[in-house]
Amino acid sequence: MIHSFDALILGGGAAGLMCAIEAGRRGRRVAVLEHADRLGKKILISGGGRCNFTNLHCRPENFLSSNQHFAKSALARYTPQDFIALVEKYGIPYHEKTLGQLFCDRSARDILGMLETECQDAGVSIFLGTKIQQVERPREFAVRSANAEFRAPALVVATGGLSIPKIGATSFGYDLARQFGLAIRDPWPGLVPLTLSAEDCSRYCDLAGVSAEVIASCDGQQFREKMLITHRGLSGPAILQISSYWKKPYPILIDLAPRGEVTAAFRDPATPRNLNTLRPELRKFLPHRVSDRWLDAHAPTSWTNQALTDLEKQIHAWTISPAGTEGYEKAEVTAGGVDTDELSAKTMECRRVPGLFFIGEVVDVTGHLGGFNFQWAWASGAAAGRAL
Ligand SMILES: Cc1cc2nc3c(=O)[nH]c(=O)nc-3n(C[C@H](O)[C@H](O)[C@H](O)COP(=O)(O)OP(=O)(O)OC[C@H]3O[C@@H](n4cnc5c(N)ncnc54)[C@H](O)[C@@H]3O)c2cc1C
């Protein structure tokens, strides 16, 4: 059986649904083809089930891409305020958790329900359980699944990245881009916990569950947030953020005491210079167990002014070389993707293949932690939806 539409959208996640809504509202006959048994599974597990759906302070600097300018146009034309207006139209209760991050008060189901209702109102056709076997373009696009064929002059690829394969992530978007001869920036797992070497793990990992505010930095970027010790390494927002910029074998630097100077007390000649005095000083900045464990491994070898200056430096720039990451199984996003040079920044349409669009996470634009990835999904989806 052949189904004909004005546009086919592959993938019923955040970007695909927003694109379908925008195009449907403009009177386009749109179909969303989703291989899972329901839409928006990632929306449902996002933000710990409460969906951090946008960020009030969304700026181009909150995104990684080989082209830092690419995302600007779409982000400017569909802003956090646009999405908030939609959320408020539905009376969905939400709150700012921290740093501009907006979460649902109740559940991520509110956001998915809103998008599903909007799709319905915009007359969007949804095909679930539709595993795409082949895409061809004799004249218009022909998309084949096991038991149907779909045709349209426009095809939007919104199949996301490689993160969390167990809920349906596939390499489909990258494979399709290659089929049409488009360049891909090699993908890597982003917003992902880091693993430590066996030596570092034996030193710290039994402290799993303990967290501290730090500044994590690498590759010219830094994030001041919580770091969490895990059974295999390091996690928490500061580490997830910096992981997107980290590449093996480079180290990351961690400022363990961003609030101040640990060795200040030793400027007083009356302060005895020994570990018994240093321990409580560092404990003012870090949870006691982390502080003591770190000092066991980094105790000064002498107590000269120079040795104390060196120790202070080390505390503010603890250099640690992760063994790796927890990979796509645990990564919140996939960085890299379809090269932005291939796409129009205004419409997300391929320059070399008119009618073919890429939106959302499959594109080489990756947000920081904090609602930025959904904002990119909404903005890029809206950009393409308005161009269909
Ligand atoms: C645990 C977790 C929590 C997160 N929390 C947040 C958060 O709170 N805030 C935030 O901003 N970001 C968050 N993210 C990131 C965010 O979910 C993604 O960046 C966003 O969902 C990307 O949207 P997308 O539409 O491009 O891709 P997706 O949402 O991944 O949607 C892609 C869709 O395509 C379908 N698909 C894949 N292959 C095929 C195929 N071959 N045929 C048909 N369909 C296919 C998939 O089943 C899926 O439904 C989180 C991610 C994870 C993993």
The ligand as a Tripos MOL2 file, in Angstrom:
@<TRIPOS>MOLECULE
LIG
   53    58     1     0     0
SMALL
NO_CHARGES

@<TRIPOS>ATOM
      1 C1         18.3490    9.8920   30.0800 C.3       1 LIG1
      2 C2         18.2680   11.1640   29.2780 C.ar      1 LIG1
      3 C3         17.7840   12.3150   29.8740 C.ar      1 LIG1
      4 C4         17.7490   13.5230   29.1380 C.ar      1 LIG1
      5 N1         17.2460   14.6190   29.7470 N.ar      1 LIG1
      6 C5         17.2170   15.7900   29.0600 C.ar      1 LIG1
      7 C6         16.6380   16.9510   29.6520 C.ar      1 LIG1
      8 O1         16.0770   16.9170   30.7560 O.2       1 LIG1
      9 N2         16.7000   18.1130   28.9420 N.ar      1 LIG1
     10 C7         17.2490   18.1780   27.6790 C.ar      1 LIG1
     11 O2         17.2680   19.2680   27.0800 O.2       1 LIG1
     12 N3         17.7360   17.0850   27.0850 N.ar      1 LIG1
     13 C8         17.7200   15.8950   27.7390 C.ar      1 LIG1
     14 N4         18.2010   14.7810   27.1230 N.ar      1 LIG1
     15 C9         18.6130   14.8770   25.7120 C.3       1 LIG1
     16 C10        17.3650   14.9030   24.8210 C.3       1 LIG1
     17 O3         16.4930   13.8650   25.2230 O.3       1 LIG1
     18 C11        17.7240   14.7320   23.3450 C.3       1 LIG1
     19 O4         18.7370   15.6220   22.9770 O.3       1 LIG1
     20 C12        16.5010   14.9420   22.4670 C.3       1 LIG1
     21 O5         15.5170   13.9880   22.7930 O.3       1 LIG1
     22 C13        16.8610   14.8300   20.9910 C.3       1 LIG1
     23 O6         15.6840   14.9010   20.2490 O.3       1 LIG1
     24 P1         15.5900   14.2040   18.8020 P.3       1 LIG1
     25 O7         14.1690   14.3320   18.4020 O.co2     1 LIG1
     26 O8         16.6490   14.7240   17.9270 O.co2     1 LIG1
     27 O9         15.9560   12.6820   19.0720 O.3       1 LIG1
     28 P2         15.1600   11.6010   19.9390 P.3       1 LIG1
     29 O10        14.3790   12.2460   21.0060 O.co2     1 LIG1
     30 O11        16.1840   10.5750   20.3000 O.co2     1 LIG1
     31 O12        14.1080   10.9870   18.9160 O.3       1 LIG1
     32 C14        14.4980   10.1850   17.8420 C.3       1 LIG1
     33 C15        13.3400    9.2840   17.5220 C.3       1 LIG1
     34 O13        13.6450    8.5770   16.3250 O.3       1 LIG1
     35 C16        13.2820    7.2100   16.4980 C.3       1 LIG1
     36 N5         14.1010    6.4230   15.5810 N.ar      1 LIG1
     37 C17        15.4160    6.1370   15.6730 C.ar      1 LIG1
     38 N6         15.7920    5.3810   14.6230 N.ar      1 LIG1
     39 C18        14.6840    5.2240   13.8470 C.ar      1 LIG1
     40 C19        14.4350    4.5460   12.6410 C.ar      1 LIG1
     41 N7         15.3940    3.8650   11.9980 N.pl3     1 LIG1
     42 N8         13.1810    4.5730   12.1260 N.ar      1 LIG1
     43 C20        12.1770    5.2450   12.7610 C.ar      1 LIG1
     44 N9         12.3610    5.8870   13.9240 N.ar      1 LIG1
     45 C21        13.6030    5.8840   14.4520 C.ar      1 LIG1
     46 C22        13.5650    6.9310   17.9730 C.3       1 LIG1
     47 O14        12.8440    5.8160   18.4310 O.3       1 LIG1
     48 C23        13.0950    8.2410   18.5980 C.3       1 LIG1
     49 O15        11.7340    8.2290   18.9250 O.3       1 LIG1
     50 C24        18.2220   13.5590   27.8030 C.ar      1 LIG1
     51 C25        18.6720   12.3950   27.2060 C.ar      1 LIG1
     52 C26        18.6950   11.2050   27.9120 C.ar      1 LIG1
     53 C27        19.1770    9.9570   27.2300 C.3       1 LIG1
@<TRIPOS>BOND
     1     1     2 1
     2     2     3 ar
     3     2    52 ar
     4     3     4 ar
     5     4     5 ar
     6     4    50 ar
     7     5     6 ar
     8     6     7 ar
     9     6    13 1
    10     7     8 2
    11     7     9 ar
    12     9    10 ar
    13    10    11 2
    14    10    12 ar
    15    12    13 ar
    16    13    14 ar
    17    14    15 1
    18    14    50 ar
    19    15    16 1
    20    16    17 1
    21    16    18 1
    22    18    19 1
    23    18    20 1
    24    20    21 1
    25    20    22 1
    26    22    23 1
    27    23    24 1
    28    24    25 2
    29    24    26 1
    30    24    27 1
    31    27    28 1
    32    28    29 2
    33    28    30 1
    34    28    31 1
    35    31    32 1
    36    32    33 1
    37    33    34 1
    38    33    48 1
    39    34    35 1
    40    35    36 1
    41    35    46 1
    42    36    37 ar
    43    36    45 ar
    44    37    38 ar
    45    38    39 ar
    46    39    40 ar
    47    39    45 ar
    48    40    41 1
    49    40    42 ar
    50    42    43 ar
    51    43    44 ar
    52    44    45 ar
    53    46    47 1
    54    46    48 1
    55    48    49 1
    56    50    51 ar
    57    51    52 ar
    58    52    53 1
@<TRIPOS>SUBSTRUCTURE
     1 LIG1         1 GROUP 0 **** ****
